[in-house]
């Protein structure tokens, strides 16, 4: 059995599977995060979020697959009774993008359902997530990466019902610099504002909020925004104070089998020390708070 401190991953994503009473943990493979080689994506299973079995293979690139490094931020969503993995890929000379894979089980094997990413092919994109609106219309919410955009953006596009393609052009939701807490970074001679890891959460009040990550005074930071209209297209308003500012982020939210709301994120941000953390959350009117 492994403990959380034994698992070196970034961008942890937890899928509770009620019929098995098991939690599935996916994430960016830590030792491969920043290399130009990637072997695939694994998963771990646990009944208590403390002791884990694995790693087990969830995705291995098929022969001739277009990407060979930076297999980043896998998320597994249940949609119309199938399991869909949203994951970002990169290859030399080809823009990073989020592609959608599918499987009949949370264990995989996950296989591509389209030829390449669903994000714009001439954009450097990452961290796509699934949002399904009240009309059962699927959307992808993703980041237009700061390395190309300068001021990192979060955008959305409607997807086809089978999730194989985008059916409209990107709609800009907001830029990183709109958050008062976000700070410009300087990496390898490039300056800009980062957007990472958008995650949508509908509060019991009906308000739609988004958690997302960038850099602030405390290092890697999780911020919050809310949709004034309550719809995915916004407009979006930034909360002035981050949800978490302790050099950890790229989060998501899930409920335990007994109904507790938890935040999953990695901490700290520098490699090779990243590990998954799970902390309780509570809803406080129009926002989330760490307990």
LUMNUMI-754710 format. One record per residue (C-alpha): residue number from 1; x, z, y. Coordinates in nm, 3 decimals, decimal comma. Each point is the difference from the previous one (the first is absolute). Layout:
# LUMNUMI-754710
+-----+---------+---------+---------+
!   i !      c1 !      c3 !      c2 !
+-----+---------+---------+---------+
! NUM !       X !       Z !       Y !
...
+-----+---------+---------+---------+
//
This chain:
# LUMNUMI-754710
+-----+---------+---------+---------+
!   i !      c1 !      c3 !      c2 !
+-----+---------+---------+---------+
!   1 !   0,000 !   0,000 !   0,000 !
!   2 !   0,111 !  -0,079 !   0,355 !
!   3 !  -0,063 !   0,204 !   0,314 !
!   4 !  -0,065 !  -0,154 !   0,342 !
!   5 !   0,359 !   0,076 !   0,095 !
!   6 !   0,119 !  -0,217 !  -0,291 !
!   7 !  -0,184 !  -0,314 !   0,114 !
!   8 !   0,193 !  -0,216 !   0,247 !
!   9 !  -0,261 !  -0,224 !   0,161 !
!  10 !  -0,112 !  -0,100 !   0,348 !
!  11 !  -0,355 !  -0,080 !   0,111 !
!  12 !  -0,178 !   0,207 !  -0,270 !
!  13 !  -0,349 !  -0,114 !  -0,095 !
!  14 !  -0,228 !   0,209 !  -0,224 !
!  15 !  -0,293 !  -0,146 !  -0,193 !
!  16 !  -0,224 !   0,264 !  -0,162 !
!  17 !  -0,161 !  -0,137 !  -0,319 !
!  18 !  -0,296 !   0,224 !  -0,073 !
!  19 !  -0,076 !  -0,122 !  -0,353 !
!  20 !   0,354 !   0,093 !  -0,106 !
!  21 !   0,031 !   0,306 !   0,227 !
!  22 !   0,341 !  -0,144 !   0,088 !
!  23 !   0,171 !  -0,072 !   0,329 !
!  24 !   0,204 !  -0,322 !   0,014 !
!  25 !   0,295 !   0,002 !   0,241 !
!  26 !   0,148 !  -0,329 !   0,124 !
!  27 !   0,263 !  -0,058 !   0,266 !
!  28 !   0,303 !  -0,192 !   0,119 !
!  29 !   0,278 !   0,060 !  -0,250 !
!  30 !   0,243 !   0,214 !   0,197 !
!  31 !   0,336 !  -0,127 !  -0,131 !
!  32 !  -0,114 !  -0,361 !   0,057 !
!  33 !  -0,160 !   0,049 !   0,343 !
!  34 !   0,274 !  -0,153 !   0,210 !
!  35 !   0,183 !  -0,216 !  -0,254 !
!  36 !  -0,026 !  -0,376 !  -0,044 !
!  37 !  -0,112 !   0,043 !  -0,358 !
!  38 !  -0,327 !   0,139 !  -0,133 !
!  39 !  -0,108 !   0,039 !  -0,361 !
!  40 !  -0,369 !   0,078 !   0,044 !
!  41 !  -0,247 !   0,282 !   0,063 !
!  42 !  -0,055 !   0,305 !  -0,220 !
!  43 !  -0,264 !   0,272 !  -0,017 !
!  44 !  -0,013 !   0,365 !  -0,100 !
!  45 !  -0,295 !   0,203 !  -0,134 !
!  46 !  -0,096 !   0,364 !   0,049 !
!  47 !  -0,297 !   0,229 !  -0,047 !
!  48 !   0,103 !   0,244 !   0,274 !
!  49 !   0,218 !  -0,189 !   0,255 !
!  50 !   0,293 !   0,222 !  -0,093 !
!  51 !   0,120 !  -0,107 !  -0,346 !
!  52 !   0,034 !  -0,372 !  -0,064 !
!  53 !   0,060 !  -0,234 !  -0,290 !
!  54 !   0,179 !  -0,332 !   0,049 !
!  55 !   0,118 !  -0,224 !   0,141 !
!  56 !  -0,204 !  -0,271 !  -0,171 !
!  57 !   0,003 !  -0,370 !   0,099 !
!  58 !  -0,295 !  -0,119 !   0,211 !
!  59 !   0,140 !  -0,331 !   0,129 !
!  60 !   0,292 !  -0,215 !  -0,103 !
!  61 !   0,047 !  -0,333 !   0,181 !
!  62 !  -0,088 !  -0,300 !  -0,218 !
!  63 !   0,249 !  -0,280 !  -0,050 !
!  64 !   0,047 !  -0,201 !   0,318 !
!  65 !  -0,159 !   0,264 !   0,223 !
!  66 !   0,071 !  -0,078 !   0,366 !
!  67 !   0,137 !   0,341 !   0,108 !
!  68 !   0,303 !   0,187 !  -0,126 !
!  69 !   0,048 !   0,301 !   0,231 !
!  70 !  -0,184 !   0,262 !   0,204 !
!  71 !  -0,295 !   0,064 !  -0,230 !
!  72 !  -0,162 !   0,239 !   0,248 !
!  73 !  -0,300 !   0,231 !   0,032 !
!  74 !  -0,223 !  -0,075 !  -0,301 !
!  75 !  -0,359 !   0,116 !   0,037 !
!  76 !  -0,253 !  -0,024 !  -0,286 !
!  77 !  -0,366 !  -0,030 !   0,098 !
!  78 !  -0,308 !  -0,018 !  -0,222 !
!  79 !  -0,217 !  -0,289 !   0,116 !
!  80 !  -0,290 !  -0,149 !  -0,197 !
!  81 !   0,115 !   0,182 !  -0,315 !
!  82 !   0,354 !  -0,143 !   0,001 !
!  83 !   0,326 !   0,147 !   0,120 !
!  84 !   0,177 !  -0,179 !   0,285 !
!  85 !   0,355 !   0,068 !   0,113 !
!  86 !   0,088 !  -0,078 !   0,362 !
!  87 !   0,379 !  -0,025 !   0,022 !
!  88 !   0,253 !  -0,150 !   0,241 !
!  89 !   0,278 !  -0,232 !  -0,117 !
!  90 !   0,302 !  -0,167 !   0,156 !
!  91 !   0,245 !  -0,279 !  -0,087 !
!  92 !   0,299 !  -0,142 !   0,185 !
!  93 !  -0,116 !  -0,246 !   0,263 !
!  94 !  -0,370 !   0,073 !  -0,066 !
!  95 !  -0,213 !   0,229 !   0,212 !
!  96 !  -0,104 !   0,332 !  -0,147 !
!  97 !  -0,367 !   0,011 !  -0,090 !
!  98 !  -0,268 !   0,195 !  -0,185 !
!  99 !  -0,119 !  -0,156 !  -0,323 !
! 100 !  -0,291 !   0,115 !  -0,215 !
! 101 !   0,033 !   0,054 !  -0,375 !
! 102 !  -0,271 !   0,093 !  -0,250 !
! 103 !  -0,040 !   0,179 !  -0,332 !
! 104 !  -0,275 !   0,133 !  -0,223 !
! 105 !   0,162 !   0,344 !  -0,015 !
! 106 !   0,187 !   0,228 !   0,243 !
! 107 !   0,292 !  -0,035 !  -0,242 !
! 108 !   0,019 !  -0,375 !   0,052 !
! 109 !   0,159 !  -0,231 !  -0,069 !
! 110 !  -0,077 !  -0,118 !   0,354 !
! 111 !   0,019 !  -0,376 !   0,049 !
! 112 !  -0,020 !  -0,217 !   0,316 !
! 113 !  -0,343 !  -0,145 !   0,075 !
! 114 !   0,125 !  -0,242 !   0,268 !
! 115 !   0,300 !  -0,216 !   0,074 !
! 116 !   0,196 !   0,224 !   0,235 !
! 117 !  -0,111 !   0,248 !   0,266 !
! 118 !  -0,340 !   0,011 !   0,167 !
! 119 !   0,162 !   0,103 !   0,331 !
! 120 !   0,110 !  -0,281 !   0,235 !
! 121 !   0,294 !  -0,189 !  -0,153 !
! 122 !   0,189 !  -0,026 !   0,330 !
! 123 !  -0,037 !   0,371 !   0,082 !
! 124 !   0,220 !   0,284 !  -0,122 !
! 125 !  -0,272 !   0,226 !  -0,143 !
! 126 !  -0,017 !   0,313 !  -0,212 !
! 127 !  -0,211 !   0,291 !  -0,120 !
! 128 !  -0,329 !  -0,175 !  -0,057 !
! 129 !  -0,293 !   0,223 !  -0,097 !
! 130 !  -0,359 !  -0,069 !  -0,106 !
! 131 !  -0,303 !   0,089 !   0,211 !
! 132 !  -0,355 !  -0,078 !  -0,116 !
! 133 !  -0,269 !   0,016 !   0,268 !
! 134 !  -0,365 !   0,103 !  -0,027 !
! 135 !  -0,097 !  -0,357 !  -0,095 !
! 136 !   0,247 !   0,000 !  -0,294 !
! 137 !   0,225 !  -0,238 !   0,194 !
! 138 !   0,367 !   0,051 !  -0,092 !
! 139 !   0,270 !   0,005 !   0,269 !
! 140 !   0,375 !   0,031 !  -0,007 !
! 141 !   0,155 !   0,225 !   0,265 !
! 142 !   0,375 !  -0,054 !   0,038 !
! 143 !   0,303 !   0,027 !   0,227 !
! 144 !   0,159 !  -0,287 !   0,189 !
! 145 !   0,352 !   0,135 !  -0,028 !
! 146 !   0,196 !   0,114 !   0,306 !
! 147 !   0,306 !  -0,202 !  -0,106 !
! 148 !  -0,197 !  -0,312 !   0,099 !
! 149 !  -0,268 !   0,130 !   0,236 !
! 150 !   0,222 !   0,240 !   0,194 !
! 151 !  -0,291 !   0,233 !   0,072 !
! 152 !  -0,131 !   0,047 !  -0,354 !
! 153 !  -0,364 !  -0,096 !  -0,051 !
! 154 !  -0,281 !   0,095 !  -0,234 !
! 155 !  -0,243 !  -0,283 !  -0,070 !
! 156 !  -0,287 !  -0,079 !  -0,234 !
! 157 !  -0,146 !  -0,307 !  -0,171 !
! 158 !  -0,314 !  -0,051 !  -0,205 !
! 159 !   0,069 !  -0,086 !  -0,363 !
! 160 !  -0,190 !  -0,218 !  -0,243 !
! 161 !  -0,221 !   0,191 !  -0,244 !
! 162 !   0,251 !  -0,059 !  -0,280 !
! 163 !   0,287 !   0,128 !   0,220 !
! 164 !   0,197 !  -0,319 !  -0,060 !
! 165 !   0,029 !  -0,109 !   0,363 !
! 166 !  -0,062 !   0,086 !   0,364 !
! 167 !  -0,302 !  -0,177 !   0,147 !
! 168 !   0,076 !   0,044 !   0,369 !
! 169 !   0,294 !   0,034 !   0,236 !
! 170 !   0,155 !   0,343 !   0,072 !
! 171 !  -0,178 !   0,230 !   0,245 !
! 172 !   0,234 !   0,233 !   0,190 !
! 173 !  -0,110 !   0,364 !  -0,014 !
! 174 !   0,279 !   0,166 !   0,199 !
! 175 !   0,373 !   0,011 !   0,072 !
! 176 !   0,230 !   0,293 !  -0,077 !
! 177 !   0,086 !   0,069 !   0,364 !
! 178 !  -0,366 !   0,083 !   0,072 !
! 179 !   0,060 !   0,341 !  -0,162 !
! 180 !   0,143 !   0,241 !   0,257 !
! 181 !   0,213 !   0,173 !  -0,267 !
! 182 !   0,165 !  -0,320 !  -0,134 !
! 183 !   0,363 !  -0,055 !   0,094 !
! 184 !   0,204 !  -0,319 !   0,012 !
! 185 !   0,268 !  -0,025 !  -0,266 !
! 186 !   0,331 !  -0,186 !  -0,001 !
! 187 !   0,097 !  -0,131 !  -0,343 !
! 188 !   0,289 !  -0,239 !  -0,059 !
! 189 !  -0,004 !  -0,100 !   0,366 !
! 190 !  -0,375 !  -0,064 !   0,009 !
! 191 !  -0,238 !   0,211 !   0,207 !
! 192 !  -0,369 !   0,036 !  -0,062 !
! 193 !  -0,298 !   0,211 !  -0,102 !
! 194 !  -0,082 !   0,037 !  -0,369 !
! 195 !  -0,339 !  -0,020 !  -0,172 !
! 196 !  -0,017 !   0,104 !  -0,365 !
! 197 !  -0,252 !   0,093 !  -0,265 !
! 198 !  -0,354 !  -0,029 !   0,144 !
! 199 !  -0,263 !   0,198 !  -0,190 !
! 200 !  -0,375 !   0,002 !   0,077 !
! 201 !  -0,216 !   0,309 !  -0,044 !
! 202 !  -0,370 !   0,039 !   0,072 !
! 203 !  -0,080 !   0,356 !   0,111 !
! 204 !  -0,317 !   0,172 !  -0,116 !
! 205 !  -0,114 !  -0,030 !   0,365 !
! 206 !   0,005 !  -0,378 !  -0,047 !
! 207 !   0,300 !  -0,060 !   0,226 !
! 208 !   0,268 !  -0,240 !  -0,122 !
! 209 !   0,358 !   0,113 !   0,048 !
! 210 !   0,334 !  -0,152 !  -0,086 !
! 211 !   0,319 !   0,179 !  -0,096 !
! 212 !   0,321 !  -0,193 !   0,061 !
! 213 !   0,372 !   0,071 !   0,033 !
! 214 !   0,271 !  -0,058 !   0,259 !
! 215 !   0,285 !   0,200 !   0,155 !
! 216 !  -0,034 !   0,289 !   0,243 !
! 217 !   0,196 !   0,304 !   0,115 !
! 218 !   0,002 !   0,147 !  -0,351 !
! 219 !   0,109 !  -0,318 !  -0,174 !
! 220 !  -0,240 !  -0,189 !  -0,227 !
! 221 !  -0,350 !   0,096 !   0,112 !
! 222 !  -0,366 !  -0,042 !  -0,101 !
! 223 !  -0,240 !  -0,080 !   0,283 !
! 224 !  -0,376 !  -0,042 !   0,017 !
! 225 !  -0,230 !  -0,246 !   0,172 !
! 226 !  -0,379 !  -0,032 !   0,003 !
! 227 !  -0,226 !  -0,299 !   0,023 !
! 228 !  -0,224 !   0,041 !   0,301 !
! 229 !  -0,257 !  -0,236 !  -0,151 !
! 230 !   0,026 !   0,148 !  -0,349 !
! 231 !   0,087 !  -0,347 !  -0,131 !
! 232 !   0,333 !  -0,128 !  -0,124 !
! 233 !   0,045 !  -0,237 !   0,296 !
! 234 !  -0,001 !   0,296 !   0,241 !
! 235 !   0,088 !   0,035 !   0,281 !
! 236 !   0,245 !   0,269 !  -0,115 !
! 237 !   0,094 !   0,309 !   0,198 !
! 238 !   0,316 !   0,199 !  -0,076 !
! 239 !  -0,004 !   0,378 !  -0,039 !
! 240 !   0,263 !   0,146 !   0,237 !
! 241 !   0,140 !   0,243 !  -0,260 !
! 242 !   0,127 !  -0,113 !  -0,343 !
! 243 !  -0,143 !   0,132 !  -0,325 !
! 244 !   0,350 !   0,068 !  -0,136 !
! 245 !   0,335 !  -0,017 !   0,176 !
! 246 !   0,254 !   0,144 !  -0,246 !
! 247 !   0,196 !  -0,314 !  -0,096 !
! 248 !  -0,245 !  -0,108 !  -0,267 !
! 249 !  -0,270 !  -0,262 !  -0,019 !
! 250 !  -0,144 !  -0,316 !  -0,147 !
! 251 !  -0,302 !   0,196 !  -0,114 !
! 252 !  -0,335 !  -0,039 !  -0,169 !
! 253 !  -0,296 !   0,230 !  -0,061 !
! 254 !  -0,175 !   0,080 !  -0,327 !
! 255 !  -0,227 !   0,262 !  -0,154 !
! 256 !   0,092 !   0,214 !  -0,297 !
! 257 !  -0,237 !   0,031 !  -0,294 !
! 258 !  -0,134 !   0,323 !   0,151 !
! 259 !  -0,066 !  -0,164 !   0,337 !
! 260 !   0,301 !   0,113 !   0,205 !
! 261 !   0,117 !  -0,254 !   0,258 !
! 262 !   0,378 !  -0,056 !  -0,025 !
! 263 !   0,257 !  -0,191 !   0,202 !
! 264 !   0,273 !  -0,178 !  -0,198 !
! 265 !   0,322 !  -0,097 !   0,179 !
! 266 !   0,376 !  -0,014 !  -0,055 !
! 267 !   0,245 !   0,239 !   0,159 !
! 268 !   0,264 !  -0,012 !   0,136 !
! 269 !   0,037 !  -0,361 !   0,107 !
! 270 !   0,375 !  -0,065 !  -0,060 !
! 271 !   0,110 !  -0,122 !  -0,344 !
! 272 !   0,073 !   0,124 !  -0,262 !
! 273 !  -0,190 !   0,321 !   0,074 !
! 274 !  -0,361 !  -0,128 !   0,022 !
! 275 !  -0,247 !   0,178 !  -0,227 !
! 276 !  -0,384 !   0,001 !  -0,025 !
! 277 !  -0,191 !   0,281 !   0,168 !
! 278 !  -0,369 !   0,091 !  -0,025 !
! 279 !  -0,154 !   0,232 !   0,261 !
! 280 !  -0,362 !   0,110 !   0,060 !
! 281 !  -0,201 !  -0,153 !   0,283 !
! 282 !  -0,322 !   0,098 !   0,171 !
! 283 !  -0,237 !  -0,193 !   0,219 !
! 284 !  -0,049 !   0,145 !   0,347 !
! 285 !  -0,279 !  -0,194 !   0,169 !
! 286 !   0,166 !  -0,330 !   0,096 !
! 287 !   0,344 !   0,046 !  -0,155 !
! 288 !   0,203 !   0,121 !  -0,297 !
! 289 !   0,218 !   0,310 !   0,003 !
! 290 !   0,265 !   0,123 !  -0,241 !
! 291 !  -0,103 !   0,337 !  -0,142 !
+-----+---------+---------+---------+
//
